[in-house]
Amino acid sequence: MIDTAHTTAAASDNRPAAPRATLLIGVLVVSAFVMILNETILSVALRDLTVDLGVSTTTVQWLTSGFLLTMAVVIPTTGFLLERFTPRQVFLASLTMFSVGTLVSGLAPGFGVLLAGRVVQACGTAVMLPLLMTTVMRLVPPQRRGATMGTITIVIAVAPALGPTIGGAVLSSLGWRWMFWIVLPLSVAALVIGAIWLRLDSETRSVPLDVPSVLLSALGFGGVLYGLSSIGESGAGEHPVPPWAPIVVGLAALAAFVWRQTRLQRADRALLDLRPFTHRTFVVSLILTALLFMCLLGVAAILLPLYLQTVLNTTTFVSGLAVLPGGLVLGLLGRPVGALFDRFGARPLVLPGTVAMAGSLWLFTTLGPGSPLAAAIAFHVLFMAGLGLMMTPLMTESLGVLPDHLYSHGSAILSTLQQVAGAFGTAVFVTVAAVGSAAGSGAPDADGLRTAFVAAGCIGLLALVAAPFVRGRTTAAEEG
């Protein structure tokens, strides 16, 4: 296990030399960037895929939300995987699955096979996130974690933000399949480089996989997200059960999952140890991170491209370029904000970041058919700047307050909530846009998208309420 308290906790004398640690983290960062880019690369292709595959908008969005949902189901198992297998084995398995999924998606003859390929891709991607964050917490001393986490921000946030730009550029001259053919050699190259260079010492131990916990996790997250996604389609009679049924079943399964973990963790056998929730700073940071990712993936990666294409009638290439400035701002802020966090703590960064995020979300509600493209770009840049001030401090703060032996479980919880929140935001905002459309056809129009932006603005207000509870400098020792 990467962060076993008894043997390989983040003690400074057990850390590899700085150059080697930098190389290890660099290999993981580059690999994760290629993988996470695929979360949103199809977002600008929703309209094309709807026509080409003969499915509705609320169905085709499962290519994004299904990817995120699969990650949310798989990530809780990474605590088990990181104990049972070495980081090298986990890395190689992750990249192999992702490459296979990419190949299947590129060859897919229809929606079903394409979705299956995306699920396989997501299984590989899911394992990489906790591996990356846990490795950083182990190898990087506390005084430099903010700057290093700033680099991870580029992976977790900028890769999804750049997905629409890359997707738009590909669609402007090639078909959607080329989104996978271009990524495939990159993933294979990352696999080869990792196989050669990735060496990270760790101890493993045989631990039982709690199958009921895995099933409860899959049923819980799957039921909730499926129900939310199907709300917009329920009027068309496409679903044999009402949307509220899977939501209720999912919530019940999640309640059972939590109950089972609290019992198993007494003997250190939990699939996902929930003791990080006993740390106040972790909980506050987690709430804000969830709200942030709802808006990042739901608004920046889905609603805004839909608005640009369906309301302003821009091409996929132009809509992709329109979100590029915001993505670059988010990337450029990563390491500087991380360095500021190392010096001043989270609160001075999170508060103005939340104000910028909430303000930009309400500015989106003013967009309409006659709005200039420049206004949408400016609002998006402000939105991404706010996220840039929030993301690195929240991620670093949430894990930094945990004791060493909870790093892997804390990173798994954080990664799970990020993906669930992203899938939740995607499903809710697309559904609200479809239901709020004036034509009532289920296809998002200007009215429906404005309603969805209002819903996102309300999420921004919730973030404003939670932000003042972020503390300044806090350590695990101070939280007990």
C-alpha positions in Angstrom: 0.0 0.0 0.0 1.4 3.4 -1.0 0.8 5.0 2.4 0.9 2.2 4.9 1.3 3.8 8.4 3.6 1.1 9.6 6.2 1.0 6.9 6.0 3.6 4.1 4.3 6.6 5.7 5.5 10.0 4.4 8.6 10.1 6.6 11.2 12.3 5.1 13.9 9.6 5.5 11.9 7.2 3.4 11.3 9.5 0.5 13.3 9.0 -2.8 15.8 11.6 -3.8 14.1 14.8 -5.2 15.1 14.2 -8.9 13.7 10.6 -8.8 10.6 11.8 -7.0 10.1 14.5 -9.7 10.5 11.9 -12.4 8.0 9.5 -10.9 5.4 12.2 -10.4 6.1 13.5 -13.9 5.4 10.1 -15.5 2.1 9.9 -13.5 1.1 13.5 -14.4 1.6 13.1 -18.1 -0.2 9.7 -18.2 -3.1 11.1 -16.2 -3.4 14.1 -18.4 -3.8 12.0 -21.5 -6.4 9.9 -19.8 -8.5 12.6 -18.1 -8.6 14.6 -21.3 -11.1 12.0 -22.5 -13.7 13.0 -19.9 -14.9 15.9 -21.9 -13.3 15.5 -25.4 -16.7 14.4 -26.8 -18.7 17.3 -25.2 -18.5 19.4 -28.4 -19.6 16.4 -30.5 -22.9 15.9 -28.7 -24.9 17.4 -31.6 -23.0 15.4 -34.2 -23.2 12.2 -32.2 -27.0 12.7 -31.7 -27.5 12.7 -35.4 -24.9 10.1 -36.4 -25.9 7.6 -33.7 -29.7 8.3 -33.8 -30.1 9.0 -30.1 -31.4 11.9 -28.1 -29.3 14.6 -26.4 -30.0 13.3 -22.9 -29.0 9.8 -24.0 -25.8 10.8 -25.7 -24.6 12.8 -22.7 -24.1 9.4 -21.0 -20.9 9.2 -23.0 -19.6 11.9 -20.6 -21.6 11.2 -17.4 -21.3 7.4 -17.9 -17.5 7.9 -18.0 -17.6 9.9 -14.8 -20.0 7.5 -13.1 -17.8 4.5 -13.9 -14.9 6.3 -12.4 -17.0 7.0 -9.3 -17.8 3.3 -9.0 -14.3 2.1 -9.5 -12.4 4.6 -7.4 -13.6 3.3 -4.0 -11.8 0.1 -4.8 -8.4 1.8 -5.2 -7.7 1.5 -1.5 -7.8 -2.2 -1.9 -5.8 -2.2 -5.2 -3.0 0.0 -3.7 -2.6 -2.4 -0.8 -2.8 -5.6 -2.9 -0.6 -4.5 -5.8 2.5 -2.4 -6.3 2.2 1.1 -7.9 3.9 -0.2 -11.0 1.4 -3.0 -11.4 -1.5 -0.6 -10.9 -0.1 1.9 -13.4 0.4 -0.7 -16.1 -3.0 -2.2 -15.6 -4.6 1.3 -15.7 -2.9 2.4 -19.0 -3.6 -1.0 -20.6 -7.3 -0.8 -19.8 -7.5 2.8 -21.1 -5.7 1.9 -24.3 -8.1 -1.1 -24.9 -11.1 1.1 -24.2 -9.8 3.8 -26.6 -9.4 1.2 -29.4 -12.9 -0.2 -28.8 -14.4 3.3 -28.9 -12.6 4.1 -32.2 -14.0 1.0 -33.8 -17.5 1.3 -32.3 -20.3 0.7 -34.9 -23.0 2.2 -32.7 -23.9 3.9 -29.4 -23.8 0.7 -27.3 -20.3 -0.3 -28.2 -19.1 3.3 -28.0 -20.5 3.5 -24.4 -18.8 0.2 -23.6 -15.5 1.5 -24.8 -15.9 4.6 -22.7 -16.6 2.5 -19.7 -13.4 0.5 -20.2 -11.5 3.8 -20.6 -13.0 5.1 -17.4 -12.0 2.0 -15.5 -8.4 2.7 -16.4 -8.6 6.4 -15.7 -10.3 5.9 -12.3 -7.3 4.1 -10.8 -4.8 6.7 -11.9 -6.2 9.6 -9.9 -5.8 8.2 -6.4 -2.4 6.7 -7.4 -1.3 10.2 -8.5 -2.5 12.1 -5.4 -1.4 9.5 -2.9 2.1 9.4 -4.5 2.4 13.1 -4.1 1.3 13.0 -0.5 4.0 10.4 0.1 6.9 11.8 -1.8 6.5 15.6 -1.4 7.2 17.3 1.9 4.3 19.4 3.4 6.0 22.7 2.7 6.0 22.0 -1.1 2.8 20.2 -1.6 0.8 23.2 -2.7 3.1 23.9 -5.7 3.1 20.2 -6.6 -0.7 19.9 -6.3 -0.9 22.9 -8.6 0.6 20.7 -11.3 -2.0 18.1 -10.6 -4.6 20.8 -11.0 -3.5 21.1 -14.6 -4.3 17.4 -15.0 -7.6 17.2 -13.1 -9.1 20.5 -14.3 -7.3 21.7 -17.4 -7.4 18.4 -19.2 -11.3 18.4 -19.0 -11.3 22.1 -19.8 -9.2 21.6 -23.0 -11.2 18.6 -24.1 -13.8 20.7 -25.9 -11.1 22.7 -27.7 -9.3 19.6 -28.9 -12.6 17.9 -29.8 -13.7 21.0 -31.8 -10.5 21.1 -33.7 -10.7 17.4 -34.6 -14.4 17.7 -35.6 -13.7 20.7 -37.8 -11.9 18.5 -40.3 -12.3 14.9 -39.2 -15.0 12.6 -37.8 -15.6 11.9 -34.1 -13.7 8.6 -34.3 -10.5 10.5 -34.8 -10.8 11.8 -31.2 -9.9 8.2 -30.2 -7.4 7.5 -33.0 -5.4 10.5 -32.0 -5.4 9.6 -28.3 -4.6 5.9 -28.8 -0.9 6.4 -29.7 -0.5 8.9 -26.9 -1.8 6.4 -24.3 0.4 3.6 -25.7 3.4 5.9 -25.6 2.6 6.7 -22.0 2.3 3.0 -21.2 5.7 2.3 -22.7 7.4 5.2 -20.9 5.8 4.2 -17.6 6.9 0.6 -18.0 10.5 1.8 -18.4 10.7 4.6 -15.9 8.1 4.0 -13.2 9.8 2.5 -10.1 8.3 3.1 -6.7 9.1 0.9 -3.7 6.1 -0.2 -1.6 5.0 -3.2 0.4 1.9 -5.1 -0.5 -0.3 -7.4 1.6 -3.1 -9.8 0.8 -6.3 -8.1 1.8 -9.8 -9.3 1.1 -12.0 -7.4 -1.4 -15.4 -6.8 0.2 -17.6 -7.7 -2.8 -20.9 -6.5 -1.1 -19.3 -3.1 -0.7 -18.4 -3.0 -4.4 -21.9 -4.0 -5.4 -23.5 -1.4 -3.1 -21.3 1.3 -4.4 -22.1 0.5 -8.0 -25.8 0.2 -7.3 -25.9 3.4 -5.3 -24.0 5.7 -7.6 -25.4 4.1 -10.7 -29.0 4.3 -9.5 -28.8 7.9 -8.5 -27.1 9.1 -11.7 -29.3 7.0 -14.0 -32.4 8.4 -12.4 -31.3 12.0 -12.7 -30.2 11.5 -16.4 -33.5 9.9 -17.3 -35.7 12.6 -15.9 -35.5 14.7 -19.1 -36.4 11.6 -21.3 -39.2 10.3 -19.1 -41.9 12.2 -21.0 -41.0 10.4 -24.2 -41.7 7.0 -22.6 -38.2 5.8 -23.3 -37.8 4.3 -19.8 -39.8 1.4 -18.4 -39.6 2.7 -14.8 -40.2 6.2 -13.5 -36.9 8.2 -12.9 -37.5 8.5 -9.1 -37.3 4.7 -8.7 -33.6 4.2 -9.4 -32.9 7.4 -7.4 -34.5 6.0 -4.4 -32.9 2.6 -4.8 -29.5 4.3 -5.3 -29.8 6.4 -2.2 -30.8 3.3 -0.2 -27.8 1.4 -1.5 -25.5 4.3 -0.6 -26.9 4.4 2.9 -26.2 0.7 3.2 -22.7 1.2 1.7 -21.9 3.8 4.4 -23.2 1.6 7.2 -21.1 -1.3 6.0 -18.0 0.8 5.7 -18.4 2.1 9.3 -18.6 -1.5 10.6 -15.7 -2.9 8.5 -13.3 0.0 9.2 -13.3 -1.0 12.9 -11.2 -4.0 11.8 -9.4 -2.0 9.0 -11.2 -4.0 6.4 -13.4 -1.3 4.8 -13.4 -0.9 1.0 -13.4 2.8 1.6 -12.4 4.0 5.1 -14.7 6.9 6.1 -12.7 8.2 9.0 -11.4 11.2 7.0 -14.9 12.6 7.5 -14.1 13.0 11.2 -11.8 15.9 10.1 -13.7 19.2 9.8 -11.4 20.8 7.3 -11.6 17.7 5.1 -15.4 17.9 5.1 -15.6 21.6 4.3 -13.0 21.2 1.5 -14.9 18.2 0.1 -18.2 20.1 0.0 -16.7 23.0 -1.9 -14.8 20.7 -4.3 -18.0 18.8 -5.1 -19.8 22.1 -5.9 -16.8 23.2 -8.0 -16.7 20.0 -10.1 -20.5 20.1 -10.6 -20.0 23.5 -12.3 -16.7 22.7 -14.0 -18.0 19.7 -16.0 -21.7 20.6 -16.1 -21.3 24.2 -17.2 -17.9 24.6 -18.8 -17.7 21.3 -20.6 -21.4 20.7 -21.5 -23.7 23.7 -21.2 -21.4 26.3 -22.7 -20.5 24.3 -25.8 -24.3 23.5 -26.3 -25.1 27.2 -26.0 -22.4 28.2 -28.5 -23.5 25.6 -31.0 -27.3 25.6 -30.7 -28.0 29.2 -29.8 -25.1 31.2 -31.4 -24.8 28.6 -34.2 -21.1 28.4 -34.1 -19.1 25.5 -35.6 -17.6 22.9 -33.3 -14.2 24.3 -34.1 -15.2 27.8 -33.0 -16.9 26.6 -29.9 -13.8 24.6 -29.0 -11.6 27.6 -29.5 -14.0 29.8 -27.4 -13.3 27.8 -24.3 -9.5 27.7 -24.8 -8.7 31.0 -23.1 -10.4 29.9 -19.9 -8.7 26.5 -20.0 -5.3 28.3 -20.4 -6.0 30.6 -17.5 -6.9 27.7 -15.3 -3.6 25.9 -16.2 -1.5 29.0 -15.8 -2.9 29.6 -12.3 -2.0 26.1 -11.1 1.5 26.4 -9.8 1.4 30.1 -8.7 -1.7 29.5 -6.7 -0.1 26.4 -5.2 2.9 28.4 -4.2 0.6 31.1 -2.6 -1.1 28.3 -0.7 2.2 27.1 0.7 2.8 30.6 1.9 -0.6 31.9 3.1 -2.9 28.9 3.4 -6.3 28.2 1.7 -8.7 30.9 3.0 -7.2 34.0 1.3 -7.4 32.2 -2.1 -10.7 30.3 -1.7 -12.8 33.3 -0.7 -12.1 35.5 -3.8 -12.2 32.4 -6.0 -15.7 31.5 -4.9 -16.9 35.1 -5.5 -15.5 34.9 -9.0 -17.1 31.5 -9.7 -20.5 32.5 -8.4 -20.5 35.9 -10.2 -19.5 34.4 -13.5 -22.3 31.7 -13.2 -24.9 34.4 -12.9 -23.3 36.3 -15.7 -23.9 33.2 -17.9 -27.7 33.7 -17.3 -27.6 36.9 -19.2 -26.5 35.2 -22.4 -29.1 34.8 -25.2 -29.4 34.5 -29.0 -28.1 38.1 -29.5 -25.2 37.9 -27.1 -21.7 38.5 -28.6 -19.3 35.6 -28.6 -16.8 37.7 -26.8 -19.1 38.0 -23.8 -19.4 34.2 -23.4 -15.6 33.9 -23.7 -15.0 36.7 -21.0 -17.5 35.1 -18.6 -15.8 31.7 -19.1 -12.4 33.2 -18.4 -13.7 34.7 -15.1 -15.3 31.4 -14.2 -12.0 29.5 -14.8 -10.0 32.1 -12.9 -12.3 31.6 -9.9 -11.9 27.8 -10.1 -8.1 28.2 -10.4 -8.0 30.1 -7.1 -10.1 27.4 -5.4 -9.0 24.0 -6.7 -5.4 23.6 -5.6 -5.9 25.0 -2.1 -9.0 22.8 -1.5 -7.3 19.6 -2.8 -4.2 20.2 -0.8 -6.0 21.3 2.3 -8.4 18.3 2.4 -5.6 15.7 2.2 -3.0 17.7 4.2 -5.1 17.5 7.5 -5.3 13.7 7.3 -2.9 11.3 9.2 -0.5 9.3 6.9 -2.5 6.1 7.0 -5.6 7.7 5.7 -4.0 9.3 2.6 -5.1 6.7 0.2 -8.7 6.6 1.5 -8.8 10.4 1.6 -7.7 10.6 -2.0 -10.1 7.9 -3.0 -13.0 9.8 -1.3 -11.9 13.1 -2.9 -11.6 11.5 -6.4 -14.9 9.7 -6.0 -16.7 12.9 -5.0 -15.1 14.8 -7.9 -16.5 12.3 -10.4 -19.9 11.9 -8.8 -20.3 15.7 -8.6 -19.2 16.1 -12.3 -21.7 13.4 -13.4 -24.4 14.9 -11.1 -23.8 18.3 -12.6 -23.8 17.0 -16.1 -27.0 15.0 -15.7 -28.9 17.8 -13.8 -27.9 20.7 -16.0 -28.6 18.8 -19.3 -32.0 17.6 -17.8 -32.9 21.1 -16.7 -32.0 22.5 -20.1 -34.1 19.9 -21.9 -37.1 20.3 -19.6 -36.9 24.1 -19.7 -36.9 24.3 -23.5 -39.7 26.4 -24.9 -40.4 24.0 -27.7 -40.9 21.1 -25.3 -39.1 18.8 -27.7 -36.3 17.9 -25.2 -33.7 19.6 -27.3 -32.0 22.4 -25.4 -32.7 25.9 -26.7 -32.0 29.4 -25.5 -34.7 29.3 -22.8 -33.7 25.8 -21.6 -30.0 26.7 -21.4 -30.8 30.0 -19.5 -32.7 27.9 -17.0 -29.8 25.5 -16.6 -27.4 28.5 -16.1 -29.8 29.8 -13.3 -29.5 26.4 -11.7 -25.8 26.6 -11.9 -25.9 30.1 -10.4 -27.7 28.6 -7.4 -24.9 26.1 -7.0 -22.5 29.1 -6.9 -24.5 30.7 -4.1 -24.2 27.5 -2.1 -20.4 27.7 -2.6 -20.5 31.3 -1.3 -22.2 30.1 1.9 -19.7 27.3 2.4 -16.5 29.2 1.6 -16.2 31.2 4.9 -15.9 27.9 6.8 -12.5 27.2 5.1 -9.8 27.7 7.7 -6.4 29.2 7.4 -3.4 27.0 8.0 -4.4 23.7 9.5 -2.4 20.5 10.2 -3.4 17.0 11.0 -2.1 17.4 14.5 -4.3 20.4 15.1 -7.4 18.5 14.0 -6.5 15.5 16.0 
